[in-house]
Amino acid sequence: MDVNTILRTQYELKELELNSLLEVTQAINNNLSEDSLYKIFNFTLRATLNIQKLALYVLIEEEGNPEHWECKTNFGTEISFTNIMLNEHFLPITQITKVEDLEDPGFFDEFDTVIPVSHKNRMLALVFLDGLQKEIDGQHTEIGTTFIQALSNIIIVAIENKKLARRQLVQEAMRKEMEIARQVQQFLFPKQLPQQEGLQVEASYMPHHSVGGDYYDFIKLTANHFLLCIADVSGKGVPAAILMSNFQAALRTIVRQTMNLSEIISELNYQVMQSANGENFITFFVAIYNQEQKVLHYVNAGHIPPLLINADKEIHLLDRGTVMLGSFHPLPFLNEGIVEDIDDFLLFAYTDGLTEAFNQQEEEYGLKRLQEFLLRHADLDLPNIHRSLFKELDEFSGGDEYHDDITFLSVMVNTKLSREVLQ
């Protein structure tokens, strides 16, 4: 073969390689799927360089799973490499390497060359090949390595960009979903709470993320009765917000028809069963206070027991009730709690994110610390109690992020003064 023939052959090969790169770039611009891009990679190497054997291993990163290597395309080999794990001897490779020079290549001894593909100093893929040796003018020459690296880099980086774009779309969708859920949840909370000398109601809400599953409410029923409640729904985001929205609507409809807590709880349980199909549950505490008779009726449906502190600084856990709502229909049991002859008192209801806050020694804040705090601060007004509790929590946790939503709902009653407020 004379020099002109060799040069013409090399020129034609380079022209073929360039056209192939242009076609691949056009395919990427046409937004073809990842599988289609891998097929184009396979076909291009076989058609352009007449490769005999190929296995392309790609680094896979998926949220929530450890990174790993997968064989994405394979042809010409005696065994299928689709389910063959990548030998650890290949991971440190940073330049084109002969497989025979590697220690214990195992199944990969079918190939003669491995070509690394990296982007911004980060390894993304390894291309295993056999058949790069071509005879030109009586000499064996390895051809196409630069083309293979360029082709592999273009396709792998394009696929990485597709994954990044998908992740960004998912994150944006989640952000919008959480914003919708946050707005829905804000509509659930009462706009104003009584802040008078005889009746103070204070609520504080700190979501772990942009929106949580906590809910509280205060409803004036009659001149002498008011209802307060706190709830925690399993799950987060829009589904939890919609369930809680339905729950609030059902509660406010039911209490216009009855003040019987057993009837209220039974009907709410039915509504949750219908709305959630057994996939979500709600822990719920509800109480109705009769200011004239000085009687508090309550039901605790699987919620962490609120604390009632009377004028003698005695603490009562309000724990009588039933199981969480949405878990059984009908409810297996339902016990109504009654506290009689109660006039001046502080009722503190909360979600478990409070007592399950941890410090840097992995100790829980716990019920005992909460009881001690409330006894020390029971003579303060409610806004100061809440501010002081958040301050104590921050000091306890050492500034670390809380692991769950935290909600407080406090009611402080002075019977003689609260009658004027309710009227």
N, C-alpha and C positions, 0 to 999 in steps of 0.2 A: 504494500500500500504506500503510494507516494505521499509527500508532505501535503500537497493540495487536497488529496482525498481525506487525509487525517483531519486537516483544518476544516474542510467542508462538513465532515461527520460531526466534529465538535461544535461547529456553528449551528448545525441543524438540531443538535441535542440541546444547546443552550436556548435556541429559539423555541423548541418544544417546551422546555422548562418554563420559560417566560410566559408563554401562552397559557400553560397550566396554572401558573400563579395568578394570572389575570382572570381566568375562569373561576378559580376558587374565590378570589376577591369579589367577583360579581355575585357568586352564590351566597357569600356572606352578606352582601348588601341586600340581597333578596330575602334576607331573614329566614333562611332555611333552618330546619330543626337540627338539633345536635346529631341525631342518628343519620340524617342526610349528609351532614358535614363529614362524619366518620366514613360513610360509604364513598364520598368523593375522594377522601384521603386514600382509601384503599384502592379505588379504581385508578387514581392518578399515578400512584407509585407503580402499579402493575403495568399500566399502559405506557408510561413515559420511560421508565427505567428497566422494565421487564424484571422486577424483583421476584425472586423465587419464593421467599418466605418472609412473613411479616407478623409481628405482634406489637401492638401499641398499648403501653400501660400509661394510665393517666391518674394523677393524684386527685382523689375525691374528698371534698370537704362539704359536709352537710351539718346544718345546725342541730345540735343535740347528739351528734354521733362523732366518734373519733375519726380523724382523717385516715384514709387507707388508699391502696392502689388497686385499680381495676383494669383488666384487659378489655379495651373497647373495640378493637378490630383485630382479626387474626385470619391468616390464610396460608396455605402451602405447607403446613407443619404436619409431622406424623401424629402428634397428639394435639388436642384442643387446649389452648392456653386460657380459655374463658374462665375456668375455675381453678387455675393454677395461681397460687399466691406468689408475689414477687419476692425473689430471693434477696435477703438483706445485703448480700455482697454488692448488689447493684446500686444501692441507695447513695453511697458517697461519690458516684461517678459524676464528673463535671466536664469531661471531654470525650470525644469519640474514642471508643475502646474496643480492642479485640476481645471477644468472649473467651478465647483460649488462654488469655493472659490473666483471667480472673480465677480466684481460688474457689473450687467446687461450684461450678455454674449449674450443676444439676440438670434439670430438664432443658435448660436454656442452651445446652451445648449443641442444639439443632442450628443455632444461629452463629454467624461469624463476627457480627458487628453490633454494638449497642451505641445509639446516638442519643445524648441527653438533650432535652428541650427545656430551656429556662426563660424566665421573663423577670426583669428587675432583680437579678441574682437569686431568684427563687425557682427551684426545680418544679416543673409542671408535668413533664411526661418523659418516658423512655421509649425509644423506638428500637426494637430488635429486628435485625435484617439478615438475610442471607441471599447472595447473588449480586452484590455490588461489584465483584471482580469481573471486569470485561477485558477481552483480548483485543488490543489495538496495536497494529503493526508488529505482531508477534510477541508483544509484551502484555503481562497481566497488570491492569490498572484499575484502582478503585475509583468509581465515578459517582457523582450525584450526591455526595454527602452534604455539600453546601445547600443544594436544592432541597434535600430532605429536611435539613434543619429549618430552612426558611418556610417550607410548606407546613411542617409540623407546628412551628411557632405561630404562623398566621392562624391556623385552624384552632389550636389549643387556646390561644389568647382570645379568639373570637368566642369560643365556647365559654371561657371564663367570664367574658363580658356579658354573655347571655345570662349566666347564672347570677352575676351581680345585679343585672337589670331586674331579674325575677325577684331577687331578695329585696331590692328597693321597692318594687311594686307591692310585694307582700307587706313590707314594713309600712308603706304609705297607706295601704288598705287597713292595716291594723290600727294605724294612728287615727284614721278617719272613723273607724269603728269605735275606738275608745273615746273619741271626742263626742260622737253621738251618744254613747252610753253615759258619759259624764253629764251631758246636757239633760238626758232623760232623768238621771239620778238627782240632779239639782232641782228639777221640777217636783220631785217626790218630797223633798224636805219642806217643812212648814216655813213660810216666809217670815213670820213673826212668832215669837214665843213670849208669854207673859213675863214681865220684869217689874212686878209691883212689890210693895213691902210685904204683903201677905201671901203672895204666890210668885215664886220665881221658878222659871224653867230655863235651863241652859243646855245647849248641845254643842259638842265639838266633834269634828270629823277629820281624820287624817288618813287618806287612802294610801296604801302601800304603793300602788301605781296611779295612773291618772284617774282610774275609776275602780271602785270596789263593789262589794256585794252587801254593804251595810245600809240599814234604813231605820229611821226613827220618826215618831210622829207625836203630836199633841192635839187632841180634839176636845173642844168644849161641847158637851152633850146637852146639858140643861143648866139652869141657874145654879144648881147644887152639885153637878157631876162633871167630871172631866176624865178623859181617857188618855193614857200615855202608853207608848209601846216602843220596842226596839227589836230589830230583826237582823239576821245574817243569812244570806242566800248562798248556797254552794255554787261555785263557778264565778266567772268574771265576764266583763265585756258586755256586748249588746244583749246576748241571750239572758244573762242574769239581770240586766237593767230592765228588760221587757217583762220578765217574770215578776220582778219587784213592783214594776208599774201596775201590772194587772192585780197584784196582791194589794197594793194601796187602794186602788179603785174598788176592789171587792170589799175591803175593810170599811171604807167610808160609806159604801152603799148599805152594808149590813148593819152598821151601828145606827143608821137612821130608822131601822126597823125594830131593833131590840138592843137592850143593854145586858142581856143574859150572856155571860162570858162562855158558858158551855155551848150555847147555840152559835155564838160568834166563832169560836175555835173550830167547831165541827164543820161549819160552812166554809171557813177559810181552808181547812184541810182538804175538803172536796174540790175547791177551786184550784188549789195547788196541784192536786193529783191530775185534774183535767188539763191544766196549762203545761205542766212539766213532764207528763207521761212517765213519771217515776225516775226521770233522769236528774232532777235537781230537787233539793230539799231546803226547807227554811226553818231555822231555829227562831223562836218568837217568844217574846215576853210581852204581855198586855195586862194593864191594871186599870180599874175604874175606881175613883175615889169619890165617896159620898161625903161632901163637906158638912152637911147638916147632921148626919148620923155619925160622923167621924169613923167611917168604916172603909177599909181598902179591900176590894176584891181583886184577885189576880189569877192568872194561869201562866205557867211557865212551860212552853212547848219545846223542850230540849235545849233551851238557851242557858248560857252561863248565869247562875242565880244573881240577880241584883241584890244590893245591900240596902236595908232599911234601918236608919238610925233614929231612935226616938229621943224625946226630950231628956231622958235619963242617960243618954249616950250608950244605950244598949243596941247591939247590932243583930239584926235578923236576916238570915238568908232566905230569899223568896224563891223556893225551889219546888213547890207543889205544882202539879200540872199534868203533862202528858209527854209523849215522844214528839220529835220534830215533825213538822207538817210536810205532807207529801210522801211520807214513808209507808203509811198504812191507811186503808179505808175499809171499814170504819176504824177509828182510833181504838187501840186495844184497851185503853183506860183513860179517864179524864177526871182529875181531881182539882177542884177550885180552892185556892187558898184564900183565907179571910183573916184580916188583922183588924180587930175591933178596938174601940176607944183610943184611936190614934189621932191626935190633933197636931201638935208641933212635931215635924219630922223632916228628915232628909232621905230621899230615895235616890240611889245612885245605880243606874243601869249602864251596862257597857258590853262591848264585844270582846272576844278572847284575845284579840291582838294586844290588849292592855296587859293582862296578867302574864301573857306569854312573850313579852318583850325580854330580851336577853342582854346581859352585860358582857364585857369582854372575857369574863371567866366562865361564860356559858351558864350562868345562873339565871333562872327566871325571876321576873319581878314578883309574881305570885300574889295569891290572895292575902296572905298575912301582911305583906308590906302595904297593900292597898287598904286593908282595914285600919292599920296603924296610921296611915296618912289621913284617912277620912276622920278618924277620931281627933287627930291633932288640929284639923282644919275645919271642923264641922261648924264653928261659929262664924266663919267667913261667909261673904255672899258668894253665890255660885260662880260668877265670872272669875273671882279671885281663886276659888277652889280649882277651877279648870286650869287656869294659868299656872298655878303652883304645881299641879299634878304633871303637866307637860314639862315643866322645869325639872321636877324630880326625875321624871322618866329620862330626859336628856342626860342628866347627871349620872343616872344609873347605867345607861347604855354606853356612856362615854362618847356620845356623838355618832354611834354607829346607826346605820339605816335600820328601821323597824322591819320585821319580817312579815307583817300582816297589817290589814286595815285596823285602825283604832278609832272607836266611836264611844263617846260618853253621852249619856242623857241624864240630867239631874233635875230633881223637883224638890223645892223647899217650900213647906207649907206652914203657915201660921193661921190656924182656923178662924180666929176672931177677925183677922184682917182680910183673909182670902175670901170671906163671904161677900164683902163689898166688891172685890175684884171680879168675881164670877158673875155678880149681878150687873 
